[in-house]
Each structure stands twice: as structure tokens, then as C-alpha cells.
């Protein structure tokens, strides 16, 4: 046995017990599922609100809005309390061996994830007005990703109720790819901040407008220091212009106000870039609407389509094979023709017999 064959055999001993039949499926799960799981576990400390997210005497600009009883504080607490356990459970929904051998867990966990996802989205929308200071591009970004996340989950539920397994898979992958963009967004923000702080000729000259009342919060109420750096805030302190704002230098190496200005400035750009990358990536992986050369899992999708056909036929549904939301039902794609039999071994990530159990 050659070295290459030995390495392949060793890799199979790792991913086959988890139910993966193809190495690339396992690699993608390890990268993206692992990143989401790690990010989620790291954020569980935020459930202790006053010690994790907004410790006394410190915190980010958003903590300014998280006053007792405020809509923003209630929203962030609802959002974190729901999305963290939902994200944790969602990772294991994509492990084939759990989906096949622990079917009851897969179902119960799935319904719980759907409920928690709806609750978390409601919480996110409650705080959208002031998120990262409330600029319009961030409000729009949160609104768009919330809408697409919930719609994707809804379509996934509809399709599994119609026994359209391959569409259920596709829409769930889309939903959690959209949600996972918040992880990539942090990486993009870190990269931009590093570039702007390391290469002065690139980062020089950036600033962000912040109201003096928030500057006061970020500089811990040090009035003399605030007036020294931002003389225009004198009109705020004497009450003549309560809404006075100043341009704060965006600097990763500066004080808390300057660091906050930097991250508020780049948050919207990082959010949109990460979302576009994830939206495009998941379509390349699952969609039948992109060119065939970019459709990376056609064999698995076709196998699941045949499983769906058999289940829909047994259930007496009209138009078996396309009872759910399929391209040949909604558009002008060529009508899908079922195979005479469905292979019991999956070319992708599982076996047909196990997939049939999902809809029983």
C-alpha cells in the first residue's frame, strides 16, 4: 500500500464513523461547522450579561444602550439566550451518523432549533435601531439576513413536510450558512482593522461621528479629558446642544472611543462582505440554478430526489418527485424523471435507507 493510500485509509477511519462517505464533505463540515461551534461556545459567557457582555465600568458602544428595562437590553438578552443553544444544536444536525442512528434526537432537536431561531430573530430585530450605533447600512444588513434566515428555515420545513428531502437539505444549508456569516464577519473586521492599524498610509484620515453623550460613556465620564480631545463637546456639557456629535479618529491602537469608532466604521462593510461570500458559497455547493460546473453535489441531490419521489409516491401525493419547491415545478427547467430504483448506498454523505427514515 502506497503512502497516499495509507493516508486515505487513515482519513476514512476518522470520517466514516461519523457517517461521512466523502472526504470533502467532512472537510467542509470540519471547517464551517467547527467554526460555528467554536464561536458559539466562546459566546456562552455573554449569557452572564453584567459580567460577560457588558461588565461594570466597561463595554462597547452598544452597552450604552443596554440600560435596565430598555428595548435594546431585552432584545440582546432574548437573542443570545435563543441563538446560542440553537447554533450549538444546529452543528450536530449536519452530522450524518446522528441523523441516521439518532433519528428522534434529530427531529426533536430540529423543532427546538426552529423555535429558538424564530425567538432569536425577534430579539435581533428589537435592537436593530441602535446596533453598532445604528447606521442605516447595519440596520439594513441585520434586516436582510434575518429575513433570509427565517424564510430559508420556513422553506426547509415546508419541503420536509412535502417529503422533498433534497430541498429540505438545501434550504437548511442556506439558512445556517447565512447565520454563520456573523463568524466570517468577525474575521473580516479583524483583517480590516489590522490593515488600517499596521499600514498608516492606508488607515490615516478615517474618523467616525459619535454623539458626545456616547463619547462620555466610552471615556468613563472624564470631562476634562473629553474637552481636551473634543472641544466641540462643550456645547453638550453646557446643555446648549444636547445632541452634539464629534468626529472620533478610527484607531485600533487608540482609547476605547477611538477603537469603537474604528469598529463602527467597518462593521457594515464587513457584515455585507461576509454575507455575500456565504450566500455565494452555499449556492455553489447546493443550488441547481447555478451552472453545472459549479454545482458540487449533483449526485447527492439526485439521490435524495429519488428518495423523495419514492416517499411521495407511497404517501399518495400529487406530482411525486416534485411535490415540494423544485425548479421544474416553479420554473421552466426540464421535467425531472425518476430512476427506476434508488441506490441504497449514498455517493455523498449517507445511505438511502437512512434518508427515508427522516420523513417517516
Buried (B, 14 or more C-beta within 10 A) or exposed (E): EEEEEEEEEEBBEEBBEBBBBBBEBBEBBBEBBEBBBEBBEEBEEBBEBEEEBBEEEEBBBBBBBBEEEBEBBBBBBBBBBBBBBBBBBBBBBBBBBBBBEBBEBBBEBBEEBBEBBBBBBBBBBBBBEBBBBBBEEBBBBBEBBBEBBBBBBBBBBBBBEBBBBBBBBBBBBBBBBBBBBBBBBEEBBBEBBEEBBEEEEEBEEBBBEBBBBBBBBBBEEEEEEBBEBBEEBBBBBEEEBEEBBBEBBBBBEBBBBBBBBBBBBBBBBBBBBBBEBBBEBBBBBBBBEBEEEEBBBEEBBBBBBBBBBBBBBEEEBEEBBBBBBBBBBEEEEEEBEBEEEBEEEBBBBBBBEBBBEBBE
